[in-house]
Each structure stands twice: as structure tokens, then as C-alpha cells.
Amino acid sequence: MIIGVLGRDAEGWGTLQLMRSLEKRGVSPAFLSPLRVVARIGYKPALIIDDVNIVKDLAALIIRPIGRGSLEEIIFRMDTMLSLERKGTIVINPARTIERCVDKYYALALLEENGLPVPRTLVTEKAREAMKGFHELGGDVVLKPLFGSRGIGSTRIFNADIAARIFSTIEFNHGVLYLQEFLSHGDSDIRAFVIGDRVIAAMQRVGDSWKTNVSQGAQPVAINLTKDLEALALRAAKAVDCKLAGVDILEHEGRYLVIELNSQPGWRGLQSVTKVNIADCIVDFVLSEVKR
């Protein structure tokens, strides 16, 4: 049996953890780069990466971060994943799930539609409407890239003049303005790691500023979630049909809100504070999906 790991970095920490875990279980791992996909229509093989016929040879494909690209490149990569799913290969996470989670507006809208608590958020293409939203949200907002992760590009704005300048620049460059009310949270939040129908581990991320991403310097601290928080994380993952999810939860004035979901979560920080082997849990879940 061959299980592929699709990602941008063959030497990435998470990728290597998955490859070793697959080998431990007697499964042949194959690292695959999305940049090397060749697709054929009307003749075979339909999809190959290097010498691997990913339709015929793979029992499943685990998706890691696939890297940056032009709009055409990203659409083509997602299209090939969808094609692979239609041909019967198990893909985790599925392409549609990745599309939902990578788009902050889409994901947060689905969470709200499913009754989950989320922060007040305004999204627009117009600087004028963004300024209205700035005041509606209390004059203290976090401006985030619509597509982005690890806190990169997220900026807290609490000055109206600065807000007007930034919003106008983003509109001029044909960007989308995604504004979220700033919520005091003691410079910490919670990351719950969901696999299938359970939370396998969780941590509190404690920063020295309002940004709490481990990649931005926050420190991971092991925690045991209450049943209510576990249920919240599971509901969030289910709302976007995410089989493998990093669910970010923030506490503000005694309330817990779901901030974001990551469908290709890293777990190096979490692994450092839990005895659970997260890569093994991912591989076990994938193998169970193959058998099912």
C-alpha cells in the first residue's frame, strides 16, 4: 500500500513525521509535490506526479500546505485533487474543505450559519465601507488577509486616520478588507487539534502581544479541554466538513468564540507539550478511512 503526502517541502517537520509514521505501520510513503502534477484528458495515465500514477497507485493522499502560486496555479492544484477524489482516492482533507477553510470569510460565515459563536466581522472591497465597519466594531479592529495563516499580515488598527490610509491603499490595489473586532484575550488563545470525531490534543498559546501564533513566538502550554470546549471544537470542524483541523478558540469576557480553522494545521508546538503522537493519530485515521 502506498499513501502519498502532498506538500511544498519534502523536508518539512510535519511531512517527515508523517512519512516516518507511515513506515512504522508498514505503509510505503510517497512525498509528492503539487508543482509536478501532470494531468491528461482523453488518454492515460490521468494524473501523475513524477513516476507515481496517483490514481492507480495511491490508497490515500494526505494534504499538507501546498505553497503559494498564481490564481491559475492554485485552481489547477485544487482541480487535480477534486479529480483524484472523483476517481475514488481518499484525500484528507478534501479539496472542498481546504477551499472553505483557507477563505476566512467563507469559513466564518459557515460557522455562524451553524450556530457557533464568532467575533463580529466585516468584509468589503470598499475603503469607505471599511471605515464604517471600523467604527461599528468599536474603533479597534484586526485587519487580516482573506487568505493567510500563522498571523502573517494581521494588523491591529485603533487609529481612524491610519485606518483610512491603510484601507484606501488596499482598495487601490484591489484587495479585500477583512476586519474583525479586537477582543481582549490576555494574549492567549486555545488550539484544539481535531481528527475525525475527537479532539486528540489541545494547547493554550501564550504570547507576549495580542498575536498568539506559535510561529510568531507564542509559547505552547498543555491543557485539558472541558467537555464544552471539546464539543465546540468538534462542531466547528463539522461545520466546514473538516476531518483534520486546527480549531482556534479565544476567550473574551467569559465567552468562548471560534476565530479560525486550519485544514492543514502544523503541530510542532502542540507536539512539544503532549504525549500523544499526533502524526501516528493522523496516519491511523487515514488508514481507518482506507479500510472503511
C-alpha positions, 0 to 999 in steps of 0.5 A: 500500500502506498499513501502519498503526502502532498506538500511544498517541502519534502523536508518539512517537520510535519511531512517527515513525521508523517512519512516516518509514521507511515513506515512504522505501520508498514505503509510505503510513503510517497512525498509528492509535490503539487508543482509536478502534477501532470494531468491528461484528458482523453488518454492515460495515465490521468494524473501523475506526479513524477513516476507515481500514477496517483490514481492507480497507485495511491490508497490515500493522499494526505494534504499538507500546505501546498505553497503559494502560486498564481490564481491559475496555479492554485485552481489547477492544484485544487482541480487535480485533487477534486479529480483524484477524489472523483476517481475514488482516492481518499484525500484528507482533507478534501479539496472542498474543505481546504477551499472553505477553510483557507477563505476566512470569510467563507469559513466564518460565515459557515460557522455562524450559519451553524450556530457557533459563536464568532467575533463580529466581522466585516468584509468589503472591497470598499475603503469607505465601507471599511471605515464604517465597519471600523467604527461599528466594531468599536474603533479597534479592529484586526485587519487580516488577509482573506487568505493567510495563516500563522498571523502573517499580515494581521494588523491591529488598527485603533487609529481612524486616520491610519485606518483610512490610509491603510484601507484606501491603499488596499482598495487601490490595489484591489484587495479585500478588507477583512476586519474583525473586532479586537477582543481582549484575550490576555494574549492567549488563545486555545488550539484544539487539534481535531481528527475525525470525531475527537479532539486528540490534543489541545494547547493554550498559546501564550504570547507576549502581544495580542498575536498568539501564533506559535510561529510568531513566538507564542509559547505552547502550554498543555491543557485539558479541554472541558467537555464544552470546549471539546464539543465546540471544537468538534462542531466547528470542524463539522461545520466546514466538513473538516476531518483534520483541523486546527480549531482556534478558540479565544476567550473574551469576557467569559465567552468562548468564540471560534476565530479560525480553522486550519485544514492543514494545521502544523503541530510542532508546538502542540507536539512539544507539550503532549504525549500523544503522537499526533502524526501516528493519530493522523496516519491511523485515521487515514488508514481507518478511512482506507479500510472503511 
